[in-house]
Amino acid sequence: MPASRIMHTVSDINVTPMVDVMLVLLIIFMVITPMLQKGVSVDLAQTRNPRNMQDADKEDAIMVAVTKDGKVFLGATRAIQVQPEDLAPKIKDLLVNRVDKTVYVKSDARAKYGTVVDVVDNIRAAGVDQLGLLTEKIQEKRGGAAAGE
């Protein structure tokens, strides 16, 4: 009679495949997340007392960006480069049939003042009721000594 083998069932869970899948997903999210940034990336000017503009994050918000090298972009998700003098008719077209006629401007802190003023003038020429200038809040360093000491 041949020797019979007794098979034992292993009840432990093998987590190695799950860890492999999780690491691949983590790498994918780390690569994709920076690409999900909306619009043109600029270093905003910093202020101490900014106003909260939650409507600027909406999908249908009209956004104009000015980069440090003077390029002007219109749009939040798919920004297209435009000349400042072409902003007025394009923004007028975007404002048709809208109740909220707010346009948000995000300008690089190192952008030329004249370019930003030209952009704001052209936005006002389009009949914009409200204009929002987006900034970042200065992060105060909290340390041991007071600023006046």
Backbone as ProteinMPNN parsed JSONL, in Angstrom:
{"seq_chain_A": "MPASRIMHTVSDINVTPMVDVMLVLLIIFMVITPMLQKGVSVDLAQTRNPRNMQDADKEDAIMVAVTKDGKVFLGATRAIQVQPEDLAPKIKDLLVNRVDKTVYVKSDARAKYGTVVDVVDNIRAAGVDQLGLLTEKIQEKRGGAAAGE", "coords_chain_A": {"N_chain_A": [[0.821, -1.167, 0.0], [0.572, 2.131, -0.897], [2.136, 4.946, 0.617], [0.127, 7.242, 2.193], [-0.527, 10.658, 1.737], [-1.024, 13.284, 3.93], [-2.81, 16.188, 3.713], [-2.552, 19.465, 4.799], [-4.529, 22.245, 5.519], [-3.775, 25.605, 4.948], [-4.468, 28.327, 6.832], [-3.651, 30.928, 6.977], [-3.5, 34.298, 5.856], [-2.204, 35.47, 2.858], [-0.534, 38.304, 2.502], [1.195, 39.554, 0.796], [0.674, 39.929, -2.074], [-1.353, 41.865, -1.863], [-0.026, 44.013, -0.635], [1.806, 44.612, -2.642], [0.081, 45.54, -4.677], [-1.011, 47.78, -3.364], [1.275, 49.416, -3.048], [1.876, 49.965, -5.726], [-0.435, 51.43, -6.432], [-0.097, 53.619, -4.694], [2.225, 54.802, -5.759], [1.243, 55.521, -8.285], [-0.744, 57.444, -7.575], [0.914, 59.346, -6.388], [2.319, 60.281, -8.578], [0.307, 61.246, -10.29], [-1.178, 63.183, -8.826], [0.127, 65.842, -8.673], [-0.408, 66.664, -11.28], [-3.064, 67.239, -11.334], [-3.576, 69.796, -10.642], [-5.312, 72.834, -10.807], [-5.565, 74.948, -13.601], [-3.178, 77.554, -14.375], [-0.047, 77.566, -12.819], [1.007, 79.755, -10.361], [3.039, 81.827, -8.222], [1.49, 83.17, -5.689], [0.906, 86.516, -4.453], [1.641, 87.459, -1.079], [-0.322, 88.168, 1.784], [-1.328, 89.73, 4.877], [-3.97, 89.89, 5.867], [-6.056, 88.368, 4.228], [-9.116, 88.096, 2.286], [-11.626, 85.625, 2.398], [-12.329, 83.738, -0.405], [-14.338, 81.662, -1.456], [-15.796, 81.01, -3.706], [-14.053, 81.067, -5.811], [-13.012, 78.581, -6.185], [-14.877, 77.107, -7.506], [-16.155, 75.142, -10.239], [-17.17, 76.575, -12.436], [-16.071, 79.088, -12.21], [-14.693, 82.147, -13.358], [-11.466, 82.596, -14.283], [-8.49, 84.449, -14.376], [-5.106, 84.383, -15.076], [-1.9, 85.697, -14.359], [1.366, 85.352, -15.241], [4.807, 85.321, -14.026], [6.43, 86.096, -16.114], [4.84, 87.72, -17.634], [2.829, 86.59, -19.19], [-0.581, 86.002, -20.004], [-3.358, 84.15, -18.985], [-6.506, 82.674, -19.615], [-9.138, 81.092, -18.002], [-9.96, 78.313, -15.861], [-9.714, 75.447, -15.67], [-8.886, 74.504, -18.252], [-6.683, 76.394, -19.289], [-6.162, 79.041, -21.522], [-3.803, 80.847, -23.428], [-3.881, 84.332, -23.717], [-3.862, 87.64, -25.136], [-3.633, 90.648, -23.224], [-5.275, 92.731, -24.231], [-7.212, 91.33, -25.587], [-8.851, 90.274, -23.701], [-11.279, 91.538, -22.83], [-13.466, 91.149, -24.836], [-13.586, 88.33, -24.774], [-14.15, 87.728, -22.101], [-16.608, 89.009, -21.879], [-18.149, 87.32, -23.484], [-18.104, 85.035, -21.887], [-19.533, 85.905, -19.68], [-22.144, 86.187, -20.45], [-25.533, 85.631, -19.778], [-25.082, 85.057, -17.083], [-25.582, 85.309, -13.621], [-23.876, 85.913, -11.5], [-21.323, 87.988, -11.87], [-18.521, 87.775, -11.406], [-15.027, 87.911, -11.639], [-11.986, 86.265, -11.197], [-8.664, 87.045, -10.415], [-5.501, 85.772, -10.522], [-2.323, 86.474, -9.777], [1.152, 86.285, -10.325], [3.516, 86.93, -7.781], [5.792, 88.171, -8.62], [5.14, 89.327, -10.999], [4.936, 91.965, -13.425], [3.761, 95.106, -12.378], [2.445, 96.829, -14.138], [1.462, 95.096, -16.114], [-0.428, 93.615, -14.681], [-2.218, 95.662, -13.963], [-3.095, 96.398, -16.509], [-4.435, 94.056, -17.24], [-6.485, 94.034, -15.286], [-7.828, 96.42, -16.001], [-8.788, 95.724, -18.554], [-10.499, 93.663, -17.856], [-12.403, 95.016, -16.348], [-13.411, 96.588, -18.409], [-14.962, 94.764, -19.704], [-17.324, 94.749, -18.398], [-17.466, 93.726, -15.806], [-18.787, 93.105, -12.62], [-17.794, 92.408, -10.066], [-14.507, 91.947, -8.892], [-12.055, 89.715, -8.055], [-9.036, 89.501, -6.371], [-6.707, 87.125, -6.016], [-4.837, 85.925, -3.283], [-2.268, 84.716, -1.018], [-2.225, 83.768, 2.417], [0.04, 85.082, 4.761], [2.133, 82.992, 6.513], [2.518, 83.087, 9.814], [5.352, 82.859, 11.868], [5.575, 81.142, 14.774], [7.242, 81.675, 17.587], [9.622, 81.763, 20.326], [10.374, 84.44, 21.048], [8.892, 87.69, 20.976], [7.85, 89.819, 18.247], [8.478, 92.508, 18.601], [10.609, 92.615, 20.328]], "CA_chain_A": [[0.0, 0.0, 0.0], [1.396, 3.34, -0.943], [1.998, 5.844, 1.768], [-0.81, 8.338, 1.885], [-0.127, 11.982, 2.214], [-2.07, 14.048, 4.595], [-2.666, 17.597, 3.34], [-3.081, 20.39, 5.799], [-4.983, 23.521, 4.961], [-3.146, 26.773, 5.554], [-5.518, 29.326, 7.017], [-3.061, 32.272, 7.049], [-3.731, 35.133, 4.68], [-0.989, 35.927, 2.213], [-0.745, 39.736, 2.246], [2.205, 40.077, -0.123], [0.077, 40.512, -3.289], [-2.092, 43.081, -1.515], [0.964, 45.064, -0.4], [2.319, 44.986, -3.958], [-0.94, 46.363, -5.343], [-1.108, 49.065, -2.65], [2.447, 50.218, -3.378], [1.707, 50.45, -7.103], [-1.446, 52.496, -6.372], [0.514, 54.774, -4.043], [3.119, 55.44, -6.73], [0.402, 56.147, -9.309], [-1.336, 58.657, -7.007], [1.966, 60.346, -6.168], [2.682, 60.842, -9.875], [-0.844, 61.906, -10.897], [-1.701, 64.286, -8.019], [0.572, 67.175, -9.106], [-0.98, 67.002, -12.574], [-4.465, 67.615, -11.158], [-3.64, 71.189, -10.238], [-6.163, 73.576, -11.717], [-5.094, 76.153, -14.244], [-1.774, 77.902, -14.464], [0.548, 77.658, -11.496], [1.716, 81.005, -10.086], [3.326, 82.09, -6.812], [0.628, 84.302, -5.344], [1.384, 87.51, -3.498], [1.253, 87.101, 0.279], [-0.897, 89.261, 2.566], [-1.617, 89.38, 6.273], [-5.413, 89.801, 6.114], [-6.801, 88.1, 2.99], [-10.532, 87.762, 2.388], [-11.904, 84.272, 1.937], [-13.087, 83.708, -1.662], [-14.619, 80.249, -1.703], [-16.363, 80.824, -5.038], [-12.971, 80.948, -6.788], [-12.719, 77.156, -6.371], [-15.958, 76.459, -8.247], [-15.823, 74.711, -11.598], [-17.546, 77.562, -13.445], [-15.478, 80.391, -11.895], [-13.873, 82.715, -14.431], [-10.151, 82.84, -13.702], [-7.456, 85.018, -15.236], [-3.813, 84.227, -14.409], [-0.778, 86.454, -14.909], [2.603, 84.715, -14.806], [5.901, 86.256, -13.743], [7.002, 86.599, -17.362], [3.878, 88.601, -18.288], [1.831, 85.876, -19.995], [-1.923, 86.062, -19.437], [-4.124, 82.951, -19.295], [-7.925, 82.746, -19.275], [-9.73, 79.784, -17.748], [-9.516, 77.649, -14.639], [-9.262, 74.081, -15.9], [-8.106, 74.506, -19.497], [-6.283, 77.784, -19.476], [-5.625, 79.383, -22.828], [-3.043, 82.095, -23.374], [-4.493, 85.429, -24.456], [-3.259, 88.957, -24.969], [-4.482, 91.435, -22.321], [-6.284, 93.509, -24.96], [-8.248, 90.413, -26.065], [-9.619, 89.765, -22.555], [-12.622, 92.118, -22.711], [-14.51, 90.437, -25.584], [-13.683, 86.921, -24.355], [-14.84, 87.679, -20.808], [-18.01, 89.355, -22.157], [-18.811, 86.097, -23.957], [-18.257, 84.116, -20.752], [-20.463, 86.463, -18.699], [-23.507, 86.203, -20.973], [-26.507, 84.795, -19.047], [-24.622, 84.714, -15.738], [-26.017, 86.228, -12.578], [-22.67, 86.322, -10.785], [-20.351, 88.494, -12.841], [-17.255, 87.896, -10.703], [-13.855, 87.349, -12.297], [-10.891, 86.143, -10.242], [-7.342, 87.247, -10.988], [-4.377, 85.298, -9.71], [-1.123, 87.02, -10.392], [2.416, 85.939, -9.689], [4.018, 88.027, -6.952], [6.884, 88.841, -9.347], [4.643, 89.862, -12.266], [5.045, 93.421, -13.512], [2.57, 95.807, -11.933], [1.766, 97.366, -15.32], [0.732, 94.005, -16.772], [-1.587, 93.292, -13.851], [-3.158, 96.779, -14.105], [-3.662, 96.279, -17.852], [-5.395, 92.942, -17.18], [-7.64, 94.477, -14.499], [-8.55, 97.403, -16.817], [-9.508, 95.016, -19.611], [-11.594, 92.91, -17.228], [-13.427, 96.027, -16.027], [-14.016, 97.013, -19.674], [-15.91, 93.722, -20.112], [-18.551, 94.892, -17.619], [-17.411, 92.879, -14.614], [-19.275, 93.759, -11.4], [-16.911, 92.097, -8.952], [-13.19, 91.45, -9.288], [-11.365, 89.137, -6.91], [-7.593, 89.316, -6.516], [-6.362, 85.996, -5.158], [-3.562, 86.02, -2.581], [-2.041, 83.713, 0.021], [-2.009, 84.331, 3.746], [1.391, 84.923, 5.298], [2.178, 82.073, 7.654], [3.296, 83.674, 10.918], [6.184, 81.909, 12.609], [5.333, 81.265, 16.206], [8.467, 81.283, 18.28], [9.746, 82.17, 21.72], [10.468, 85.885, 21.249], [7.912, 88.501, 20.279], [8.438, 90.551, 17.123], [8.931, 93.825, 19.035], [11.72, 92.535, 21.279]], "C_chain_A": [[0.875, 1.243, 0.0], [1.117, 4.206, 0.269], [1.093, 7.002, 1.374], [-0.293, 9.646, 2.477], [-1.314, 12.666, 2.851], [-1.819, 15.519, 4.282], [-3.312, 18.449, 4.419], [-3.461, 21.692, 5.101], [-4.311, 24.655, 5.711], [-4.207, 27.87, 5.644], [-4.96, 30.743, 7.158], [-3.334, 33.019, 5.746], [-2.386, 35.591, 4.149], [-1.2, 37.389, 1.809], [0.248, 40.318, 1.247], [1.596, 40.622, -1.419], [-0.686, 41.817, -3.006], [-1.134, 44.242, -1.292], [1.555, 45.528, -1.724], [1.34, 45.899, -4.695], [-1.039, 47.729, -4.68], [0.083, 49.968, -2.953], [2.37, 50.772, -4.795], [0.68, 51.58, -7.131], [-0.883, 53.758, -5.732], [1.421, 55.526, -5.008], [2.31, 56.145, -7.817], [-0.199, 57.443, -8.782], [-0.293, 59.74, -6.771], [2.38, 61.011, -7.479], [1.538, 61.685, -10.447], [-1.284, 63.153, -10.133], [-1.159, 65.653, -8.425], [-0.017, 67.607, -10.44], [-2.424, 67.47, -12.466], [-4.638, 69.067, -10.756], [-4.411, 71.972, -11.285], [-5.444, 74.781, -12.287], [-3.584, 76.298, -14.27], [-1.233, 78.072, -13.054], [1.344, 78.958, -11.368], [1.993, 81.09, -8.586], [2.568, 83.35, -6.427], [1.312, 85.257, -4.384], [0.867, 87.138, -2.113], [0.769, 88.335, 1.03], [-1.174, 88.78, 3.979], [-3.104, 89.142, 6.521], [-6.19, 89.549, 4.824], [-8.274, 87.836, 3.28], [-10.731, 86.371, 1.803], [-12.782, 84.325, 0.687], [-13.318, 82.257, -2.059], [-15.155, 80.005, -3.106], [-15.291, 80.676, -6.105], [-12.632, 79.484, -7.069], [-13.796, 76.429, -7.16], [-15.515, 76.143, -9.667], [-16.091, 75.8, -12.631], [-16.99, 78.961, -13.157], [-14.609, 80.856, -13.063], [-12.562, 83.167, -13.802], [-9.219, 83.408, -14.758], [-6.153, 84.934, -14.455], [-2.762, 85.047, -15.147], [0.492, 85.83, -14.349], [3.7, 85.752, -14.613], [6.54, 86.814, -15.003], [6.002, 87.383, -18.207], [2.859, 87.913, -19.173], [0.5, 85.877, -19.255], [-2.699, 84.842, -19.924], [-5.553, 83.131, -18.811], [-8.445, 81.336, -19.104], [-9.137, 79.131, -16.52], [-8.962, 76.258, -14.932], [-8.412, 73.975, -17.159], [-7.751, 75.941, -19.838], [-5.7, 77.982, -20.867], [-4.904, 80.724, -22.718], [-3.721, 83.124, -24.268], [-3.658, 86.692, -24.261], [-4.175, 89.769, -24.063], [-5.573, 92.213, -23.045], [-7.412, 92.639, -25.524], [-9.138, 89.897, -24.937], [-11.062, 90.265, -22.554], [-13.671, 91.37, -23.538], [-14.673, 88.978, -25.149], [-14.427, 86.8, -23.025], [-16.302, 88.063, -20.973], [-18.775, 88.127, -22.616], [-19.05, 85.117, -22.814], [-19.311, 84.598, -19.756], [-21.907, 86.486, -19.175], [-24.35, 85.194, -20.196], [-26.004, 84.329, -17.684], [-25.117, 85.762, -14.761], [-24.8, 86.789, -11.843], [-21.614, 86.719, -11.807], [-19.02, 88.774, -12.157], [-16.155, 87.218, -11.511], [-12.727, 87.357, -11.276], [-9.563, 86.251, -10.967], [-6.322, 86.675, -10.019], [-3.11, 85.683, -10.452], [0.095, 86.562, -9.611], [2.927, 87.158, -8.929], [5.111, 88.814, -7.671], [6.448, 89.379, -10.7], [4.75, 91.385, -12.245], [3.703, 94.05, -13.18], [1.766, 96.311, -13.137], [0.948, 96.319, -16.045], [-0.534, 93.669, -16.003], [-2.642, 94.396, -13.968], [-3.837, 96.726, -15.464], [-4.715, 95.173, -17.885], [-6.651, 93.375, -16.432], [-8.469, 95.49, -15.295], [-9.369, 96.721, -17.907], [-10.651, 94.177, -19.062], [-12.731, 93.865, -16.877], [-14.14, 96.502, -17.289], [-15.043, 96.003, -20.182], [-17.215, 93.806, -19.332], [-18.601, 94.03, -16.379], [-17.848, 93.678, -13.392], [-18.282, 93.605, -10.249], [-15.611, 91.502, -9.488], [-12.49, 90.945, -8.034], [-9.894, 88.953, -7.214], [-7.162, 88.251, -5.52], [-4.959, 86.162, -4.589], [-3.435, 84.844, -1.622], [-1.837, 84.421, 1.348], [-0.585, 84.059, 4.194], [1.315, 84.014, 6.514], [3.105, 82.673, 8.72], [4.095, 82.579, 11.597], [5.957, 82.153, 14.09], [6.544, 80.743, 16.925], [8.461, 81.796, 19.706], [9.709, 83.674, 21.902], [9.395, 86.592, 20.427], [8.609, 89.331, 19.208], [9.023, 91.887, 17.57], [10.147, 93.784, 19.936], [13.04, 92.501, 20.588]], "O_chain_A": [[1.798, 1.375, 0.803], [0.031, 4.196, 0.849], [1.291, 7.648, 0.345], [0.288, 9.694, 3.561], [-2.442, 12.617, 2.359], [-0.736, 16.037, 4.556], [-4.427, 18.2, 4.876], [-2.766, 22.156, 4.197], [-4.276, 24.672, 6.942], [-4.769, 28.282, 4.63], [-5.72, 31.672, 7.431], [-3.388, 32.421, 4.671], [-1.532, 36.047, 4.909], [-1.958, 37.676, 0.882], [0.131, 41.49, 0.891], [1.983, 41.715, -1.834], [-0.663, 42.747, -3.812], [-1.417, 45.358, -1.728], [1.783, 46.724, -1.908], [1.739, 46.912, -5.268], [-1.141, 48.741, -5.374], [-0.091, 51.178, -3.101], [2.754, 51.915, -5.04], [0.906, 52.593, -7.792], [-1.174, 54.862, -6.193], [1.386, 56.755, -5.065], [2.659, 57.252, -8.225], [-0.167, 58.454, -9.482], [-0.582, 60.925, -6.934], [2.752, 62.185, -7.485], [1.789, 62.739, -11.032], [-1.731, 64.111, -10.763], [-1.957, 66.586, -8.516], [-0.117, 68.805, -10.706], [-2.956, 68.042, -13.417], [-5.766, 69.515, -10.551], [-4.202, 71.806, -12.487], [-4.798, 75.54, -11.564], [-2.831, 75.327, -14.198], [-1.893, 78.657, -12.196], [2.241, 79.228, -12.166], [1.273, 80.5, -7.78], [2.957, 84.459, -6.794], [2.182, 84.865, -3.605], [-0.217, 86.57, -1.984], [1.363, 89.409, 0.932], [-1.246, 87.58, 4.241], [-3.459, 88.271, 7.315], [-6.916, 90.432, 4.368], [-8.636, 87.407, 4.376], [-10.078, 85.995, 0.83], [-13.869, 84.901, 0.722], [-12.596, 81.698, -2.884], [-14.989, 78.912, -3.646], [-15.585, 80.205, -7.203], [-12.023, 79.183, -8.095], [-13.642, 75.244, -7.456], [-14.624, 76.788, -10.219], [-15.337, 75.943, -13.593], [-17.403, 79.925, -13.801], [-13.888, 80.066, -13.673], [-12.547, 84.01, -12.905], [-9.161, 82.917, -15.885], [-6.092, 85.363, -13.303], [-2.73, 85.091, -16.377], [0.681, 85.78, -13.134], [3.545, 86.914, -14.989], [7.131, 87.893, -14.969], [6.277, 87.682, -19.369], [2.087, 88.591, -19.851], [0.46, 85.767, -18.029], [-2.704, 84.533, -21.115], [-5.788, 83.673, -17.73], [-8.222, 80.477, -19.958], [-7.977, 79.353, -16.174], [-7.861, 75.925, -14.493], [-7.322, 73.405, -17.12], [-8.456, 76.606, -20.596], [-4.865, 77.205, -21.329], [-5.348, 81.621, -22.002], [-4.086, 82.841, -25.409], [-2.855, 86.787, -23.333], [-5.392, 89.598, -24.126], [-6.682, 92.343, -22.528], [-8.461, 93.163, -25.9], [-10.086, 89.156, -25.195], [-11.978, 89.483, -22.3], [-14.696, 90.981, -22.978], [-15.786, 88.453, -25.159], [-15.233, 85.889, -22.837], [-17.16, 87.51, -20.285], [-19.912, 87.905, -22.198], [-20.081, 84.445, -22.775], [-19.919, 83.785, -19.06], [-22.808, 86.775, -18.389], [-23.938, 84.053, -19.983], [-26.46, 83.303, -17.181], [-25.075, 86.959, -15.043], [-24.71, 87.993, -11.599], [-21.08, 85.872, -12.523], [-18.454, 89.858, -12.297], [-16.324, 86.102, -12.003], [-12.534, 88.346, -10.568], [-9.359, 85.624, -12.006], [-6.282, 87.047, -8.846], [-2.869, 85.273, -11.588], [0.064, 86.465, -8.384], [2.782, 88.289, -9.393], [5.334, 89.987, -7.37], [7.284, 89.841, -11.477], [4.666, 92.013, -11.19], [2.653, 93.596, -13.634], [0.538, 96.223, -13.143], [-0.141, 96.612, -16.538], [-1.591, 93.462, -16.598], [-3.833, 94.1, -14.063], [-5.037, 96.982, -15.562], [-5.771, 95.34, -18.494], [-7.764, 93.114, -16.89], [-9.698, 95.425, -15.266], [-10.514, 97.099, -18.155], [-11.666, 93.998, -19.735], [-13.9, 93.543, -17.093], [-15.337, 96.789, -17.253], [-15.899, 96.345, -20.997], [-18.126, 93.016, -19.577], [-19.685, 93.641, -15.944], [-17.357, 94.78, -13.149], [-17.975, 94.57, -9.549], [-15.611, 90.677, -10.402], [-12.353, 91.683, -7.059], [-9.538, 88.318, -8.207], [-7.245, 88.46, -4.31], [-4.016, 86.493, -5.309], [-4.378, 84.074, -1.437], [-1.334, 85.543, 1.391], [-0.067, 82.954, 4.032], [0.525, 84.246, 7.429], [4.319, 82.75, 8.534], [3.574, 81.498, 11.871], [6.137, 83.268, 14.58], [6.85, 79.551, 16.894], [7.426, 82.212, 20.227], [9.065, 84.153, 22.836], [9.037, 86.155, 19.333], [9.824, 89.523, 19.26], [9.986, 92.357, 16.964], [10.677, 94.84, 20.282], [14.079, 92.434, 21.244]]}, "name": "protein", "num_of_chains": 1, "seq": "MPASRIMHTVSDINVTPMVDVMLVLLIIFMVITPMLQKGVSVDLAQTRNPRNMQDADKEDAIMVAVTKDGKVFLGATRAIQVQPEDLAPKIKDLLVNRVDKTVYVKSDARAKYGTVVDVVDNIRAAGVDQLGLLTEKIQEKRGGAAAGE"}
